[in-house]
Amino acid sequence: MVSRVWNRFLLSIFLHPPQAGIPILITGNCMFGRLLPREGKFFEFFNAHAACLVETSHVLVQLVTDLRQACKYNATIQNNEKRADTLTNDTIDLLHKTFITPLDRDDIHKLISTMDDILDLIEDVSTAICLYEVEALPPEATQLAQLTVKCCECVQQGVGLLSNMKSASAILGFCKEIDRWESEADVALRAALSTLFREEEDVKMLIKLKAILELLEEVTDKCEDVADIIEGIVLENA
């Protein structure tokens, strides 16, 4: 069977040669691509990155609930962000070296890059809190950090199932959960800003807290972006 497909592939190239300088790309979606071995380490990188995301989201909760040690937690988050950057770079390097990929190349690049954006935003939150020397945060900040944990856990669970498209319905279920948590984060942000503008008299502090709260909510927005990418992958491959 494989030899027949291979012969047909070579014959098609002979009869319809590609233009000079244009590479022949065989993705995992074509019939011939499905018969060739694929590089499976992409899923290992996805899972390792998602685990780093969840770990870092828990550190974020610790930071916003214990501001006295904010700089210590910020250092941990920065170390995790560097680990995640390495995983992202390794994934992209592997993408350049791999002939047959288990998913569309663009999807792999978008997924790992957007997951890395989540960690970048978490680092932005922790760095802002340290730089602004914030001594107290609105209660919604803790709520937003906890919603970040829930979103990151759903990202981890969804990504962990991508290697098996028989789990498509479960993957899509985790994406819907992310959408729900992100909507809750929108509500929490609006409530926090409403209270902040009514009650905070120090203009400088108002500006600082507003920036931190908006960054916290933006983390959940980015998780929703990852959910959209995962949904696209499932629709294309399931």
N, C-alpha and C positions, 0 to 999 in steps of 0.2 A: 504493500500500500504506500509506504513512504517513498520507495523508489519511483513508483508511478507518478506521484505528485511532484517529486523532484525533477523527473524528466519533463513533465509538462511545464514546470516553472522555467527550466532551462530553454525549452522550445519557445516559450512566450518571449523570453528575453532575446532569443536569436531572431525571431520574426518581427518583434517590436522593440528594438534596442532603445534605451533611454538616451536623452540628449546628453551631449558631452558636459561633464562637470556636475550632473545631477545624480546623487547617490540613489541606490536602490534600497528602499526601506521596507522591512517586513515587520509588521507589528504583530502582537499576540492575538489580534482580532481576526487576521486572515486565516484561511484554511491551512495553508502551509505552515504558518507561524505556530498554529496550535499543535503541530506534530513535532516541533523542535523543542529541545530542552530550554527552559527559561531560567534566568537568574532569580533565585528566591530570596536573596539577601535584602532586597528592598523592604520586604515585610519585617525583617528583623530590625532594620533601621527605623521604620515607622513605629514599631512597638517600643523600641528603646527611647525614641524621642517622646512618645506619648507618656511613657512612664516618668520621664524627666518633667514633663508638663504637670502631671498630677502631683508629683513630689513638690514642685515649686509653688503650686497653687496652695498647698497646705502651709508652706512657709509664709506665704502672703497673709493667710488668716492669722498666723501667729504674730506677724509684724503689726497688723492693724489693731490687734487686741493687746499688744504689749509694746507700746511706743517707746518705752524707756530703753528697750534693746533693739530698736529699729535698725541701727547701723549694723549690728551683728547679723540680723536676718537679711539685711540688704547684701551683705558680703556673701552669704550662702546663695542667695538668688543670682548674684552675678556669676558665681562659680557654676551654677546650674546652666545659666545662659551660655556660658562658654562651652560647656559639654554639649549642649544642644546645637550650637553653631558647628561644632566638629561633626556631629551626626549629619547635619544638613549638608555640609561640604562633602562628606564621604558619600552621601546619597547621590549628589550631583556628579561627583567624580565617577561613581559606578555607572551612572546613567550614560555618561560619555563613552564608557568602555564596553557597554553591553549591547550585543547585536539584537537579541530577542528580549523584550521587556514584558513582565507579566501584566502590566497595565499600559495605557497610552503614555508616551513619554511626557507629553505636556501635563497630563494629570499627575504623574509622579512629581514633576517639578513644582507644580502649583500646590500640591498637598503638603509636601515637606517644607516648602517656603512659607506657606500660610501658617502651618503649625509653629514654625520658628517665630513668626510675627507675634503669636500669642505670648511666647516667652519674653520677647523684646518689650512688649507692652507691660507685662508684669514687672520687669526690671525698671521700666520708666516710672511705674507707680512707686516702687520701693525707693528709688533714687530721689524722686520728688519729695517724698515724706522726709527723707534724711536731709536734703538740701534746704528745705523750707523750715526745718526744725519745728515740725508740728508736734504739739504736746497733747492735743485732743482732736478726735475725729467725730463727726456725726455718727449715730448708731447705724445709719444706712451704709456706711463704709464697710462695716463688718458684714452686713447682709450681702453687699455686692461681692465681697471677697469670698463668702461662702457659696454664692451662686457661681463664681468662677471655678471653685472646686467641683461643683456638680457638672458644669459644662466640660471641664477638662476630663473628668472621669468618663463622661459619655463619649468624648473624643477618643479616649483610650479604648473603650469597649468597642466602638464602631470600627476603628482602625485595626483592632486585633482580629476582626472577622473578615477583613478584606481579602485574605488569601483564599477564602472559601465562599464563592458567590451563592452557594446553596443557603447561606445565612442572610440573603438579601433582605428579607422582611425584618429580621432582627436588627440589621445595620440601619435600615430606614427608621426603625423605631427609636434608636438612639439619636438619630438626626432630629426627629420630632421633639425629643426631650430637650435637646439643645435649644431648639426654637422656643420652647416653653420657658426655659430658664432665662433666655435672653429677653423675652417679653417681661418677665418679672423684674429683671434688672432695669429695664426702661422705666417701669413704674417706680421702683426704688429711687432711681436717680431724680425723677421729677419731684418726688416727695421731698428728697433731701435738699434740692435746690430751692424749692418753695420755702422750706423752713429756714434755710440759710439766708435768703434775701430778706426774710421778715425779721430775723432775730440777731444776725451777726452785725455788730456795729463797727467793728474794726475792718476797714475797707481792704487793707493788705491781707488780713487773714481770710476775708471772704474770697478774694481772688485765688489765694493758695488752695483753700478747701474746694472751691469750685473746680479747679484744674485737676486735683486729685480724684474727686468723685467722677469727673468725666472720663479720666483715664481708666478708672476701675470699670466703668460701664463699657468702655471701648474694648476691654478684654473679652467680654461676653459677645460683643459684636463680631470680633475676629473668630471666636469659636463658631459662631453661626456661619461665617464664611467657609470655615473648614467643613461644616456640615453640608453646605451647598456643594462643595467639591466632591465629598463622599457620595452624596446622592447622585451626582452626575456620573461618577465611576460605576455605581451600581446599575443605573439605567443603561449604561453602555455595555456592561459586561455580564449582567445576570441573564 
